[in-house]
Amino acid sequence: MVRFKNRYVLCEVVSEDPRCRQCIEDRALGLAVRDAIARVHGDYGLACCSISFTVKYLNAYTGTVLLRCRKDSYRLLCSALPFVRCLESRAQRYPCSLNTLHVGGTIRTCQKFLIQYNRTQLLRLLQNCTNEEERQCIQKSLLSCSLTEEQSLSGDEEEDDGTE
């Protein structure tokens, strides 16, 4: 059995309208990308890219998008992404563009790149602070973002030794 190799393209949605990020859906984004591929590369490019093209991940809050396509046709996809100019959602058109951040062979490599990219963006944000109050506010918000398990409020799990 032959394994088909894929490429994962990590993009970000760039828009001046803040409502654009909140209203995007994976179906609308997929249609916009397919339309751009058809305009740029014609029927041949659309057929090549449509074989295993999917939107694997979409975070509307951060505007992060992960697209999957075949290894043979990822260059066609990457060359058509700058031609996505608007997204249609709920009968409204939002002007935006897609910025390609990374092309990887697995989702894991794209996740690792995204973590490093976000770190560098946060460092740039800290360097651009104009006063100490802004810097402390950003540092406080960064430190408050952590993944910890919540402690149970009732304490039933701690005293469950079988004696009543």
C-alpha positions in Angstrom: 0.0 0.0 0.0 1.3 3.4 -0.9 1.3 6.3 1.6 0.4 9.7 0.2 2.5 12.4 1.6 0.9 15.7 2.5 2.1 19.2 3.3 0.6 21.5 5.9 0.6 25.2 5.2 0.3 27.5 8.3 -1.2 30.8 7.5 -2.6 33.8 9.3 -5.7 35.9 8.3 -4.7 39.5 8.1 -7.6 42.0 8.2 -8.2 45.5 9.3 -11.8 44.8 10.2 -11.9 43.0 13.6 -15.2 41.4 12.8 -13.6 39.4 10.0 -11.7 37.1 12.3 -14.7 36.5 14.5 -16.9 35.5 11.5 -14.7 33.3 9.5 -15.6 29.6 9.1 -13.5 26.8 7.7 -16.0 26.2 4.9 -15.9 29.8 3.7 -12.1 29.9 3.9 -11.8 26.6 1.9 -14.1 28.0 -0.8 -12.1 31.3 -1.0 -8.8 29.4 -1.3 -10.2 27.1 -4.0 -11.6 30.1 -5.9 -8.1 31.8 -5.8 -6.5 28.6 -7.1 -9.0 28.4 -9.9 -8.3 32.0 -10.9 -4.6 31.7 -10.8 -3.9 28.2 -12.1 -7.1 27.3 -13.9 -8.8 23.9 -13.9 -5.5 22.0 -13.8 -4.4 23.7 -10.6 -7.8 23.3 -9.0 -7.9 19.6 -9.8 -4.4 19.0 -8.5 -5.0 20.9 -5.2 -8.5 19.6 -4.6 -7.4 15.9 -4.3 -6.7 16.1 -0.6 -7.1 19.8 0.2 -8.8 20.5 3.6 -8.8 23.1 6.3 -7.4 21.1 9.2 -7.5 23.9 11.8 -9.0 27.3 12.1 -8.7 29.5 15.1 -11.0 32.5 14.5 -9.7 34.3 17.6 -6.1 34.4 16.6 -6.6 34.1 12.8 -4.5 31.0 12.5 -5.2 28.6 9.7 -3.7 25.2 8.9 -4.3 23.9 5.4 -3.5 20.4 4.1 -2.7 19.5 0.5 -0.8 16.9 -1.4 3.0 17.2 -1.5 3.0 17.4 -5.3 0.7 20.5 -5.3 1.7 22.5 -2.3 3.5 25.1 -4.4 0.3 25.7 -6.4 -1.5 26.3 -3.2 1.2 28.6 -1.7 1.3 30.7 -4.9 -2.5 31.2 -4.9 -2.8 32.2 -1.3 -1.8 35.9 -1.8 -4.7 36.2 -4.2 -7.3 35.6 -1.5 -8.7 39.1 -1.0 -12.0 38.6 0.8 -14.0 36.0 2.8 -17.7 35.6 2.6 -19.5 34.7 5.7 -23.2 35.1 6.6 -23.9 37.0 3.4 -21.2 39.6 4.1 -17.8 40.1 2.5 -14.8 40.9 4.6 -11.6 42.1 3.0 -8.6 40.2 4.2 -5.4 38.5 3.0 -3.7 35.3 4.0 0.0 35.5 5.1 1.9 32.2 4.8 4.0 31.6 7.9 5.3 28.0 7.5 5.1 24.9 5.3 5.7 21.6 7.1 5.4 17.9 6.6 3.5 17.3 9.8 1.0 19.1 12.0 3.5 18.8 14.8 6.2 20.8 13.0 3.7 23.5 12.3 2.7 23.6 16.0 6.3 23.9 17.0 6.9 26.7 14.5 3.7 28.5 15.7 4.9 28.4 19.3 8.3 30.0 18.4 6.5 32.5 16.1 4.2 33.6 19.0 7.1 33.9 21.4 9.0 36.2 19.0 5.8 38.3 18.4 5.3 38.7 22.2 9.0 39.8 22.6 8.5 42.4 19.9 5.4 43.6 21.6 7.3 44.0 24.9 10.1 45.9 23.1 7.6 48.3 21.6 6.1 49.3 24.9 6.3 53.0 25.5 6.1 53.1 29.3 6.6 50.8 32.3 2.8 50.5 33.0 2.2 48.9 29.5 5.1 46.6 30.0 3.9 45.4 33.4 0.4 44.9 32.0 1.6 42.7 29.2 3.9 40.7 31.5 1.0 40.2 33.9 -1.3 38.9 31.1 1.5 36.6 29.8 2.1 35.2 33.3 -1.7 34.6 33.8 -1.9 32.4 30.8 -1.0 29.0 32.1 -2.4 25.5 31.8 -3.0 24.1 35.3 -5.5 21.7 36.6 -8.3 23.2 38.7 -8.5 22.2 42.3 -11.8 20.7 43.4 -13.8 23.1 45.5 -15.3 20.6 47.9 -12.2 18.7 48.7 -14.0 15.3 48.3 -11.1 13.8 46.4 -8.6 14.5 49.1 -10.5 12.9 52.0 -11.8 9.9 50.1 -10.0 7.2 52.1 -13.0 5.0 52.7 -13.8 6.1 56.3 -17.1 7.8 57.0 
